[in-house]
Amino acid sequence: MTEQPLLVLKGVHTHIGRYHILQGVDLEVYAQRVSVLLGRNGAGKTTTLRTILGLWHASAGEISFDQHRLNTLDPPAIARLGIAYVPENMGIFSGLSVRENLLLGTGPKGFRNSRLEEVLASFPLLREKWNLPAGTLSGGQKQILAIARAMMLPRRLFVVDEPTKGLAPAMVDVLLDAFLRLKEGGATILLVEQNFAMAATLGDDAAVMEDGRIVHVSSMAALAQDEALQTRLLGLSLASHQ
């Protein structure tokens, strides 16, 4: 690729207490592409996302987003640069309605109303559940709400952690469709995902982590076509998910 990456990690180390989790992570994420971060459990994927977002601090290395150095910024400042985070636990407020969750923290009313119509057109399920407490939604519906809420303000990067974890296959399909809509709209997404079939369908670029380092970088298509490499790096192959 000739264009400059939107997000760059260079030699990033992260310590959590006495544990050295990230051990020199190098990663590039390009605009208007879906980058999928893969790896076995405990490889450091979630720690990578949380370090990018300032929730955990890098002990060494450099993180930059559109030439802004993120290492010294706190999470609210990083979010203001246009980075949205959809964590594994979704961060939904169960006692608030779907409507209240969507409108929480949005901008001026004129922009909010315009954006809301766009989001609801993409996720009609939320219109049906509009006045229900978010806590009554299924796991997949909560994930859709979390993604839709992230879309309510202008975002330059969506950082999403294991959105399909624990979901029934039917809801995985709904969620995949939601991400494909985001992708078709030109979104930039950094996604941690254990469901390799979904990752192969959605992803443009793949990076595989092992023991706190990036050990493989390629197009997602190239990785999806190489079952031996999948098995060596991930302990599974796409064929095993079909």
N, C-alpha and C positions, 0 to 999 in steps of 0.2 A: 504493500500500500504506500502511496506517495503522500497522502494527507497526514496531518499531524493528529495523534491520538487526543481525545478529549480528556481522558483520565490516564495518569501514568503513576505507577508505583516502581520505585527503584531501590533495591536492596533493603526492603522494609523488614524490620525486626519488631516483634511485640512480645513483651514479658507480661504475664499475669501472675502476680505474686512471685514465687520462685520458679515458675514454669516459663520456659522459653518456647513460645508457641510458633510464632512466625520467625523464620530463620533465613531472611534474605529474599523476600518475595519481589519478583519483577513481573509486572503486568501492564498491558496496554488495552484500553477500551476506546473504540472508535465511534464517532458520532453516527447516528441513524443505523446502528447495527445492534444485534443481540449477541452479547458475549456471555458464554456459559462457563461457570467455574465448577469443575467436577472433581471428585476425589472420594476416597473411602471415608467412613466415619472417623472423626478425629484428625483429619488431615490439615485442618486450619482454615477451612472455607469461611465459616461464620466469623471467626476472628479477623479474617481479612476484611470482610464487609464492615464489621464494627470498628476496625481501625481506620478505614477510609472515612467513616462518618464521625470520627472523633469520640466515639463512645468508649474506646480504649485507645491509649496513646502509644504511638510508635516509639520504641526506644532507640531506634536508629533507622536511617534511610530517609527517603523523600517521597511525599505524595503530592501530586499537583493535579489540579482540575482547571482546564482552560487557562493555564499559566498562573493560577492562584495556588499558592502553597498552602496545603491543608493542615500540615503538621501542627501549626501554632493556633489553629482556630478551634473554637468550641462547637458542639453540635448545632446550636441554633444558627451560628454564622455560616456553617457549612450548608445547612438547609437553605439559607437565604441565597446561596449561589445557584439554586435551582436543582438541588439533589433531593429526591424523595426516597424514603426508606419504607419498605414493607417487610417487617420482621416476621420470623417464623410464627410468633405468637399473635400476629396480625395487629395488635394494639388497638382493637376495637373497644369502644365504651359500651359495655353490655346493657347498662341501664338507660342509655339514650336511644332514641328512635333511629331508624335508618336515615331519615331526613337530617336529624341533628348531627349524626356522625359525619354525613357528607358536607354539611355547611360549617362544621367546626373549623375555625381558623381561616376561613376563606376571605377574599379581598372585598373591594367595594361592591355594593349590591348590584349595580349594572353588569359588571363583569361576572359576578357570581351567578346571576340568573342565566346569562348567555352560556356560560360554561356548564352549568347544571343541565341544560337541555341537551348539550352535546354528550355529556356523560351518560345521561339516562337513555339517550338514543342508542348508545353502545351497549348498555346494560339494562335492558327493559325489565329484568327480574327485580331490580331495585325499586322501580316504580310500583310494582305489585306489592312490595313489602314496605312501602314508604313510611307508614305510621307505626309499624311494629317495632318493639324493642329489639335492638341488634342482637341481644343475647338469645333470642328465640330462633335465630337463623342457624342453618346447618353449617358445618365447617367450611364447605365449599362456597356457600353464600357469603360467609364472613370474609373469606379471601377475596371474593369479587368486590365486596364493600370496601375492603382495605385498599385494593387497587384503584377503585373508582375515587375514593377519598384522596389518594395521592395525585390523581389527575385533576383535581379541582383547582389547583393553581398551576401556572406555567412551570413546567419541569424540563430540565435539560438532561437529566439522568435519573432513571428508576433503578434502585438497588433493591433486589427482591431475594429473600432467603427462604428456600425450600417451600414454595407455595402449595405443592401437591402432597406434602407429607401427611399421611393418615387419611387421605380422601378416597372415597369410593371411585371406581373407574368412570362412572357417569359424570361425576363432578370434576374429575380431571379433564374430561373432554370439554366441559363448559369453561373451565379455567384456561385451557389451551386456546379456545376460541377467543377469550378476552385478550390474551397476550398477542394473538395474531392480529387482532384489531389495533392494538397499540403499535405493533410493529409496522403494519400497513400505513399507519398515520405518521411514520417517520421517527418514532421514539427511539431513544438510546437506552438499552437495558443491560444491566449487569445482573445475572441470574445465577444463584446457587440452586441446583436441582439434582435430586437423586434418581428421578424417573428418567432413564436414559432415552427412552422412546420419545418422550416429550421434548427433552433437550435436543435430540436430533432433528425433530420437526421444526422447532422454533429457532434454534441457534444459527448464527452466521460464523462465529469464532468460538473456539474451545481452548480452555486452559485447564490442565489437570494438576492437582496438588497432591503432594505426598510429604509427610513429615515436615510440614511448615514451609515447603518450597514449591515453586512451579516447576514441574518436571517434564511437561509436554505442552507445546503450543501449536495449533494448526487450525485450518478451517474445520467447522463442525462436520461438513460433508466428508472430508478426508478421514476423520476419526470414525464416523458412522460406517464407512465402507471397510474398515480394517478390524475385523473381529478379533484377530490375534492381539492387536494392540489394545483393544478395549479390555480384553481379558487380562492382559499383563498389567495394565494401569489401574483398572477398576475392579477386577475380579468378576466381571460379568461381560456379556456381549448384548448387542441390540437384539440379536436373534432370540435370546432367552426371555425377552419382554414381549415377544410377539405370539 
